[in-house]
């Protein structure tokens, strides 16, 4: 059926507007946006009041891949290194070994309950193995619950970085199913190739992005986020063409860029945050349109048992075993086990068997969809109560938005520059007066932890401080050379 362009534009824009407006429900009642956006997509779909027929898993997968690339890059870029550095070992272990354990244990449960083949069972386990941090923290924020920094950073790091491993496991198992002649040695080589190429492409494009952003003198500030966006898409495509993991590449690209200082960082991150939210809306709407509720209801019985098994058995086993070498209390392990909410990624990965044409692909998709929805409803409902019952809630201020975000750039005669001091910066421990910064560079605000400080000449800088300064073009280069100088680089020069 041919739909006029104007009608299509009204439909798409109305759905986007409805998603934005309904987000207030999430803010007030703590309902994860995933459920609300999926619900709107389902209502607009062929079995809903909208009556829009959409049954194209190929197109869904392509849209989902682009959206996930932007979401993962934004997640990596927004990661606070100073917080996750303390939990890097256990966080990375949870995002890799934890995912493998979850997939294995859940695969065994699926095989026992559904009596399908081992490969299909493990495939469902791999698809469902990653978690969603956005759903967890949206619930906590809406209920005013704040976790200890260590536990919060662990959950953020794990949830933000475990998607690539889930994708790699899913692709590897699909390879075994579609090409049964593949040997275990070949499969191991495929795993190494995906991880190796993903890491290499992510690292190379991070260096390229930082070089271009800091060296190019573009006349328009708004072009810097566009440059970043283009590099993300190219990195994703290159990694995919080289048979690597494109999701690992773009996440690592964001992670490495977020660790460094670059020009117009603040405006770039705001643009990419907006892009990530738009991607989430488009992703959930598309997945909601794709699903047929009547088919999902048909698998409700076994899928409910699987969802409960995932929450009460598979996830806790993975968390407790992975965190065994680390000093976490049973309360923290139990809470980390409970908040392993599933998100959009499992539903996206559930389209892979549909595209590959594997046996029982429809069954896999519908089971995964039901398990994700049940996981969010079951676990999400009791997260705040569990945090209080386990005595893990701590007092503390909410994240403060920089007051300079309200200043329009045209109101300033100089550039507004944001600079984060390196961990081993030589200027740390010195006062602003001692640094003898150029006259055209004026520090007007320091963001330190949860505080905003108004500096003066005697203010002593600390590693990790984010400086907001007004600077002209000539003074910027000299000021950056002083502020970004590190002790390691200084020692190399003296050898």
C-alpha positions as CSV (number, residue, x, y, z in Angstrom):
1,X,0.0,0.0,0.0
2,X,1.4,3.3,-1.1
3,X,1.2,6.0,1.7
4,X,1.7,9.7,0.7
5,X,4.9,11.1,2.1
6,X,3.1,13.8,4.1
7,X,0.9,11.1,5.8
8,X,4.0,9.1,6.6
9,X,5.7,12.1,8.0
10,X,2.8,12.9,10.2
11,X,2.7,9.3,11.5
12,X,6.4,9.1,12.3
13,X,6.5,12.5,13.9
14,X,3.4,11.8,16.0
15,X,4.9,8.5,17.3
16,X,8.1,10.4,18.2
17,X,6.1,13.1,19.9
18,X,4.0,10.6,21.8
19,X,7.2,8.9,23.1
20,X,8.6,12.2,24.3
21,X,5.4,13.1,26.1
22,X,4.9,9.6,27.7
23,X,8.4,9.8,29.2
24,X,6.8,11.9,32.0
25,X,5.1,8.7,33.1
26,X,8.6,7.1,33.5
27,X,9.8,10.1,35.5
28,X,6.8,10.0,37.9
29,X,6.2,6.3,38.3
30,X,9.6,4.7,37.6
31,X,8.3,2.6,34.6
32,X,11.3,1.9,32.3
33,X,11.1,3.8,29.0
34,X,11.7,0.5,27.2
35,X,8.2,-0.7,28.2
36,X,6.6,2.5,27.3
37,X,8.2,2.9,23.9
38,X,7.7,-0.8,23.0
39,X,4.1,-0.4,24.1
40,X,3.6,2.5,21.7
41,X,5.1,0.6,18.9
42,X,2.9,-2.4,19.6
43,X,-0.2,-0.2,19.8
44,X,0.7,1.3,16.4
45,X,1.4,-2.1,14.9
46,X,-0.7,-4.5,12.8
47,X,-2.5,-5.9,15.9
48,X,-2.9,-2.6,17.6
49,X,-5.1,0.4,17.1
50,X,-2.7,1.9,14.6
51,X,-3.0,-1.0,12.2
52,X,0.5,-0.5,10.7
53,X,1.6,-3.8,9.2
54,X,5.3,-4.3,9.6
55,X,7.0,-7.7,9.3
56,X,10.5,-7.1,7.9
57,X,13.2,-8.5,10.2
58,X,16.0,-7.5,7.7
59,X,15.0,-3.8,7.8
60,X,14.6,-4.0,11.5
61,X,18.0,-5.4,12.0
62,X,19.6,-2.7,9.8
63,X,17.8,0.1,11.7
64,X,18.6,-1.6,15.0
65,X,22.3,-1.9,14.2
66,X,22.7,1.8,13.4
67,X,20.7,2.8,16.6
68,X,22.8,0.4,18.8
69,X,26.0,1.8,17.3
70,X,25.1,5.3,18.4
71,X,23.8,4.2,21.8
72,X,27.0,2.2,22.5
73,X,29.3,5.0,21.4
74,X,27.4,7.5,23.5
75,X,27.5,5.1,26.5
76,X,31.3,4.7,26.1
77,X,31.9,8.4,25.7
78,X,29.8,9.2,28.8
79,X,31.6,6.7,31.0
80,X,33.3,8.4,34.0
81,X,36.8,7.0,34.1
82,X,37.6,8.2,37.5
83,X,34.7,6.1,38.9
84,X,35.1,2.9,36.9
85,X,38.8,2.7,37.3
86,X,38.4,1.3,40.8
87,X,36.0,-1.5,39.5
88,X,37.6,-2.1,36.1
89,X,38.7,-5.7,36.8
90,X,35.4,-7.0,38.1
91,X,33.4,-4.9,35.7
92,X,35.2,-6.3,32.7
93,X,35.0,-9.8,34.1
94,X,31.2,-9.5,34.6
95,X,30.9,-8.1,31.0
96,X,32.7,-11.1,29.6
97,X,32.9,-14.2,31.8
98,X,29.6,-13.2,33.4
99,X,27.9,-13.0,30.0
100,X,29.3,-16.4,29.1
101,X,28.2,-18.0,32.4
102,X,24.7,-16.5,32.1
103,X,24.4,-17.8,28.5
104,X,25.6,-21.3,29.5
105,X,23.4,-21.7,32.6
106,X,20.3,-20.2,30.9
107,X,21.0,-22.4,27.8
108,X,20.9,-25.5,30.0
109,X,17.6,-24.3,31.6
110,X,16.1,-23.6,28.1
111,X,17.1,-27.1,26.9
112,X,15.5,-28.7,30.0
113,X,12.2,-26.8,29.7
114,X,11.6,-26.6,26.0
115,X,13.3,-29.8,24.8
116,X,14.8,-28.1,21.8
117,X,18.3,-28.7,20.4
118,X,21.4,-27.7,22.4
119,X,22.5,-25.1,19.8
120,X,19.1,-23.5,19.8
121,X,19.0,-23.5,23.6
122,X,22.5,-21.9,23.9
123,X,21.6,-19.4,21.2
124,X,18.7,-18.2,23.3
125,X,21.0,-18.0,26.3
126,X,23.5,-15.9,24.3
127,X,20.8,-13.6,23.0
128,X,19.4,-13.0,26.5
129,X,22.8,-12.6,28.3
130,X,23.4,-8.9,28.3
131,X,21.9,-6.3,30.7
132,X,20.6,-2.8,30.4
133,X,21.9,-0.1,32.7
134,X,19.5,2.6,31.4
135,X,16.5,0.7,32.7
136,X,18.0,0.2,36.2
137,X,19.2,3.8,36.7
138,X,16.0,5.4,35.4
139,X,14.1,3.4,38.1
140,X,16.5,4.4,40.8
141,X,16.5,8.1,39.8
142,X,12.7,8.3,39.7
143,X,12.4,6.7,43.2
144,X,15.2,8.8,44.6
145,X,17.4,5.9,45.4
146,X,21.2,6.4,45.4
147,X,23.6,3.4,45.5
148,X,27.2,3.3,46.9
149,X,29.6,4.7,44.3
150,X,31.5,1.4,44.0
151,X,28.4,-0.7,43.4
152,X,26.9,2.0,41.1
153,X,30.1,2.1,39.0
154,X,30.2,-1.7,38.8
155,X,26.7,-1.9,37.4
156,X,27.3,0.9,35.0
157,X,30.5,-0.5,33.6
158,X,29.1,-4.1,33.3
159,X,25.8,-3.0,31.6
160,X,27.5,-0.6,29.3
161,X,30.1,-3.0,28.1
162,X,28.5,-6.5,28.0
163,X,26.5,-6.0,24.8
164,X,29.5,-6.7,22.5
165,X,30.2,-10.1,24.1
166,X,26.5,-11.1,23.8
167,X,26.6,-10.1,20.1
168,X,29.9,-12.1,19.6
169,X,28.4,-15.2,21.2
170,X,25.2,-14.9,19.2
171,X,27.0,-14.5,15.9
172,X,29.3,-17.5,16.7
173,X,26.4,-19.8,17.6
174,X,24.5,-18.7,14.5
175,X,27.6,-19.6,12.4
176,X,27.5,-23.1,13.9
177,X,23.8,-23.5,13.1
178,X,24.0,-22.2,9.6
179,X,27.3,-23.9,8.8
180,X,27.4,-27.2,10.7
181,X,30.7,-28.2,9.1
182,X,32.4,-25.4,11.1
183,X,35.0,-26.9,13.4
184,X,35.6,-25.7,17.0
185,X,39.0,-24.5,16.0
186,X,37.5,-22.3,13.2
187,X,34.9,-21.0,15.7
188,X,37.6,-20.1,18.1
189,X,39.4,-18.3,15.3
190,X,36.2,-16.4,14.5
191,X,35.9,-15.3,18.2
192,X,39.5,-14.1,18.2
193,X,39.0,-12.3,14.9
194,X,35.8,-10.5,16.1
195,X,37.4,-9.4,19.3
196,X,40.8,-8.5,17.8
197,X,39.5,-6.6,14.9
198,X,36.9,-4.8,17.0
199,X,39.6,-3.7,19.5
200,X,42.0,-2.6,16.7
201,X,39.4,-0.6,14.8
202,X,38.1,1.0,17.9
203,X,41.6,2.1,19.0
204,X,42.6,3.3,15.6
205,X,39.5,5.4,15.0
206,X,39.8,6.8,18.6
207,X,43.2,8.1,17.7
208,X,42.0,9.4,14.4
209,X,39.0,11.1,15.9
210,X,41.1,12.9,18.6
211,X,43.7,14.0,16.1
212,X,41.1,15.4,13.7
213,X,38.9,17.1,16.3
214,X,41.9,18.7,18.1
215,X,43.8,19.7,14.9
216,X,41.1,20.8,12.5
217,X,40.1,24.4,12.9
218,X,36.5,24.3,11.7
219,X,34.7,27.6,11.5
220,X,31.5,26.2,12.9
221,X,31.3,24.5,16.3
222,X,28.3,22.5,15.3
223,X,30.3,20.6,12.8
224,X,32.5,18.8,15.4
225,X,29.6,16.5,16.6
226,X,28.9,15.7,13.0
227,X,32.5,14.8,12.5
228,X,32.3,12.4,15.5
229,X,29.1,10.9,14.2
230,X,30.6,10.3,10.8
231,X,33.6,8.6,12.3
232,X,31.4,6.3,14.4
233,X,29.5,5.1,11.4
234,X,32.7,4.5,9.4
235,X,34.3,2.6,12.3
236,X,31.2,0.5,12.5
237,X,31.2,-0.3,8.8
238,X,35.0,-1.0,8.6
239,X,34.9,-3.4,11.6
240,X,32.0,-5.2,10.0
241,X,33.7,-5.5,6.6
242,X,36.8,-6.9,8.3
243,X,34.7,-9.5,10.1
244,X,35.3,-7.9,13.5
245,X,32.7,-6.9,16.1
246,X,31.4,-3.5,15.0
247,X,29.7,-3.0,18.4
248,X,32.9,-3.6,20.3
249,X,34.6,-1.2,17.9
250,X,32.2,1.7,18.4
251,X,31.9,1.2,22.2
252,X,35.7,1.2,22.5
253,X,35.9,4.3,20.3
254,X,33.6,6.1,22.7
255,X,35.4,4.8,25.8
256,X,38.8,5.9,24.5
257,X,37.6,9.3,23.4
258,X,35.8,9.9,26.7
259,X,39.1,9.3,28.5
260,X,40.8,12.1,26.7
261,X,40.2,15.9,26.4
262,X,39.1,17.2,23.0
263,X,37.8,20.5,21.6
264,X,34.1,21.3,22.1
265,X,33.7,18.2,24.2
266,X,30.6,19.6,26.0
267,X,28.6,20.4,22.9
268,X,29.7,17.1,21.2
269,X,28.5,15.1,24.2
270,X,25.2,16.9,24.3
271,X,24.6,16.3,20.6
272,X,25.5,12.6,20.9
273,X,23.3,12.2,24.0
274,X,20.4,13.6,22.0
275,X,21.3,11.2,19.1
276,X,21.3,8.3,21.5
277,X,17.9,9.1,22.9
278,X,16.5,9.5,19.4
279,X,18.1,6.1,18.5
280,X,16.5,4.5,21.6
281,X,13.0,5.8,20.6
282,X,13.4,4.6,17.0
283,X,14.8,1.3,18.1
284,X,12.0,0.5,20.5
285,X,9.3,1.7,18.2
286,X,10.6,-0.5,15.3
287,X,10.9,-3.5,17.6
288,X,7.3,-2.9,18.9
289,X,6.0,-2.7,15.3
290,X,7.8,-5.9,14.4
291,X,6.3,-8.0,17.2
292,X,2.9,-9.7,17.0
293,X,1.4,-9.8,20.5
294,X,-0.9,-12.8,19.7
295,X,2.2,-14.9,18.8
296,X,4.0,-13.8,22.0
297,X,1.0,-14.8,24.2
298,X,1.2,-18.4,22.7
299,X,4.6,-18.9,24.4
300,X,3.7,-17.1,27.7
301,X,3.6,-20.3,29.8
302,X,7.2,-21.6,29.2
303,X,8.6,-18.1,28.7
304,X,7.4,-17.1,32.1
305,X,9.2,-20.1,33.7
306,X,12.3,-19.2,31.7
307,X,12.1,-15.5,32.9
308,X,11.8,-16.6,36.5
309,X,14.7,-19.0,36.1
310,X,16.8,-16.3,34.5
311,X,16.2,-13.9,37.4
312,X,16.5,-16.4,40.3
313,X,19.1,-18.8,39.0
314,X,21.1,-18.0,35.8
315,X,21.9,-14.4,36.7
316,X,22.8,-15.0,40.4
317,X,25.0,-18.0,39.5
318,X,26.9,-15.8,37.0
319,X,27.3,-12.9,39.4
320,X,28.3,-14.8,42.5
321,X,30.9,-16.9,40.7
322,X,32.4,-14.0,38.8
323,X,32.7,-11.8,41.9
324,X,34.0,-14.6,44.0
325,X,37.7,-13.3,43.9
326,X,36.6,-9.7,44.8
327,X,35.6,-8.3,48.2
328,X,31.9,-7.7,47.7
329,X,29.4,-8.5,50.4
330,X,26.6,-10.9,49.9
331,X,24.2,-7.9,49.9
332,X,26.0,-6.3,47.0
333,X,26.2,-9.5,45.1
334,X,22.5,-10.2,45.6
335,X,21.6,-6.7,44.5
336,X,23.8,-6.9,41.4
337,X,22.1,-10.2,40.6
338,X,18.6,-8.7,40.9
339,X,19.3,-5.6,38.8
340,X,20.4,-7.5,35.7
341,X,17.4,-6.2,33.7
342,X,17.3,-7.2,30.1
343,X,16.9,-4.4,27.5
344,X,16.7,-3.7,23.8
345,X,19.8,-5.6,22.8
346,X,18.3,-9.1,23.4
347,X,15.3,-8.2,21.3
348,X,17.6,-6.9,18.6
349,X,19.7,-10.1,18.7
350,X,16.5,-12.1,18.5
351,X,16.1,-10.8,15.0
352,X,19.4,-12.4,13.9
353,X,17.9,-15.9,13.7
354,X,15.0,-14.5,11.7
355,X,17.3,-13.0,9.2
356,X,19.5,-16.1,9.1
357,X,16.5,-18.3,8.5
358,X,17.3,-20.8,11.3
359,X,14.7,-23.3,12.4
360,X,12.3,-22.1,15.2
361,X,13.4,-18.5,14.6
362,X,9.9,-17.3,15.4
363,X,9.8,-19.3,18.6
364,X,13.2,-17.8,19.7
365,X,12.1,-14.2,18.9
366,X,8.8,-14.5,20.8
367,X,10.4,-16.2,23.8
368,X,13.1,-13.6,24.1
369,X,10.6,-10.8,23.7
370,X,8.4,-12.2,26.5
371,X,11.4,-12.8,28.8
372,X,12.7,-9.3,28.4
373,X,9.3,-7.7,29.2
374,X,8.9,-10.0,32.2
375,X,12.4,-9.3,33.4
376,X,11.8,-5.5,33.3
377,X,8.4,-5.8,35.1
378,X,9.5,-8.3,37.7
379,X,12.9,-7.0,38.6
380,X,12.2,-3.3,37.9
381,X,9.2,-3.2,40.3
382,X,11.2,-4.3,43.4
383,X,14.6,-2.6,42.8
384,X,14.1,0.4,45.1
385,X,12.6,-1.8,47.9
386,X,15.5,-4.3,47.6
387,X,18.1,-1.5,47.8
388,X,16.5,-0.3,51.0
389,X,16.0,-3.9,52.4
390,X,19.6,-4.7,51.8
391,X,20.6,-1.3,53.4
392,X,22.5,-0.3,50.2
393,X,20.8,3.1,49.8
394,X,23.1,6.0,50.6
395,X,22.3,9.8,50.9
396,X,23.9,12.1,48.4
397,X,23.1,14.9,45.9
398,X,21.8,14.3,42.4
399,X,24.1,14.9,39.5
400,X,24.4,18.7,39.0
401,X,24.0,20.2,35.5
402,X,26.6,22.7,34.7
403,X,25.1,26.2,34.9
404,X,27.0,27.2,31.8
405,X,24.8,24.8,29.8
406,X,22.2,27.6,29.9
407,X,24.6,30.2,28.3
408,X,24.1,30.7,24.6
409,X,27.5,30.8,22.7
410,X,26.6,34.0,20.9
411,X,26.5,35.7,24.3
412,X,30.2,35.1,24.8
413,X,32.9,37.1,23.0
414,X,35.4,34.2,23.4
415,X,35.2,30.5,23.0
416,X,33.9,28.5,25.9
417,X,36.4,25.6,26.4
418,X,36.0,22.6,28.7
419,X,39.2,20.8,29.7
420,X,39.6,17.7,32.0
421,X,42.9,17.5,33.7
422,X,44.8,14.1,33.3
423,X,45.3,11.8,36.2
424,X,49.0,12.6,36.4
425,X,48.8,16.2,35.4
426,X,51.9,18.3,36.4
427,X,49.6,21.2,37.2
428,X,47.8,19.2,39.9
429,X,48.6,20.5,43.4
430,X,49.5,24.0,42.0
431,X,47.5,27.1,42.3
432,X,46.2,28.9,39.2
433,X,48.5,31.8,39.8
434,X,51.6,29.5,39.8
435,X,50.8,28.2,36.3
436,X,51.1,31.6,34.7
437,X,48.4,30.9,32.1
438,X,48.2,33.3,29.2
439,X,46.1,36.4,29.6
440,X,43.6,35.4,27.0
441,X,42.7,32.2,29.0
442,X,40.3,32.8,31.9
443,X,39.1,29.9,34.1
444,X,35.6,30.8,35.2
445,X,34.4,27.5,36.8
446,X,35.8,24.2,38.1
447,X,33.7,21.1,38.2
448,X,35.1,18.8,40.9
449,X,33.1,15.7,41.8
450,X,29.6,16.9,42.6
451,X,30.7,20.5,43.2
452,X,31.1,23.6,41.0
453,X,33.8,25.9,42.3
454,X,34.3,29.5,41.5
455,X,38.1,29.8,41.2
456,X,40.5,32.6,42.0
457,X,44.3,32.9,41.7
458,X,44.9,30.9,44.9
459,X,42.7,27.9,43.9
460,X,44.7,24.7,43.8
461,X,43.9,22.4,40.9
462,X,43.4,18.6,41.3
463,X,43.7,15.7,38.9
464,X,40.4,15.0,37.2
465,X,39.2,18.6,37.6
466,X,37.1,19.8,34.7
467,X,37.9,23.4,33.9
468,X,35.5,25.7,32.1
469,X,37.3,28.7,30.6
470,X,36.8,31.6,28.2
471,X,39.7,31.7,25.8
472,X,40.7,33.3,22.5
473,X,42.3,31.3,19.7
474,X,45.8,32.4,20.4
475,X,45.8,31.6,24.1
476,X,44.2,28.2,23.8
477,X,47.2,26.3,22.5
478,X,49.5,27.7,25.1
479,X,47.1,27.0,28.0
480,X,46.4,23.5,26.8
481,X,50.1,22.8,26.7
482,X,50.4,23.8,30.4
483,X,47.3,22.1,31.6
484,X,47.6,18.8,29.7
485,X,51.3,18.2,30.5
486,X,51.7,14.9,32.4
487,X,54.5,13.7,34.7
488,X,55.0,10.6,32.6
489,X,55.6,12.7,29.5
490,X,57.8,15.1,31.4
491,X,60.0,12.2,32.7
492,X,60.4,10.9,29.2
493,X,61.7,14.2,28.1
494,X,64.3,14.3,30.8
495,X,65.7,10.8,30.0
